[in-house]
């Protein structure tokens, strides 16, 4: 009976280690993607500041697909749209970002 409980404990420990390792690896991958997205977001803001909304719009549109509920991306997407002359879409972006 003692050996059986030791094997059960060992099995539980192995499962915990596997789960923690998997979580770490997947978390690292997500961290890298979020870092890339953040860099793209910062680049889009810099482009908007130079009044080149067309270039920023494509970056922000890709980011919006990945992060549909991010109000900051939506707001800057509206600003880029306004710079491009699409005021109806810009207004809807500003309204949904509130």
N, C-alpha and C positions, 0 to 999 in steps of 0.2 A: 504494500500500500504506500509506503514511503517513496518508493521509486516512481510510482505513478504520479504522485503529487509533485515530485521534482520535475518530471517531464512536462507536466501541465504548466508549471511555473516557467520552465525554460521556453516552452512554446509561446506563452503569453509575452515573454520578454522579446523573443524573436519577432513576433508580430508587431510589437510596439516599436522596435528599432526599424523595421521595414517601413512602417507608417511614417515615422519621423523623418527618415531618409527621403522618402518620396515627397513629403510635404516640403522639405528643404529644397530639393531639386526643382520642383514645380514653382515654388516661391521665387527662387533665383531667376528662373526664366521669365516670370511675370515682372519681376523688378527690372530686368533689362528692357522689356517692352515698354513699361511705363516710363523709364528713363528716356528712351527714344521718342516716345510720344511727347514727353515734356519738352525735350529739345525742339521738336517740330513746332510745338505750341509757342515757345519763345521766339523761334524764327518767324512764325506767322505774325506775331505782335510787332516785331521789328519791321517787317515788310509793310504792315498796315501803317506804321508811323511814317514811312516814306511815301505814303499815298499810292501804293501799288496793290490795290485790292484784288486784282485778278490773280496775281501770284499767291496771295495769302488765302484767297477763297478755296483754291484746290487743296491746299494743305489742311485747312480747317474742315473742309468737307470730309476728307479721309478720317480726321480725328473724330468728327461727329458720328461717323459710322461705328467707330470703336467705343466711343463714350457718349451715347445718346442722351444721357441725363445730366451732362456737365453744363451748367449754366454759363460758365465762363467761355467755353468754346462756342456755345450758341450765341452769346453776346458779341463776340468778336467775328463770328460768321455773319451776323447782322451788320456789323460795321463794315466788313469787307464787301458785303452786298450793296450797302449804301454807296460806298466808293465806286462801285461798278455801275451804279444807276438803277439797281433793282430795289426800289424803295418799298414795294409791297412785301417782298420776301424779307427785307431788312426789318420792317415793322413787325412781322410775325415772329422773327427771331428775337427781337427785343422784348416783345410781349411774353413769349414763352420762357425767356430767361429770368423773368421777375419772379 
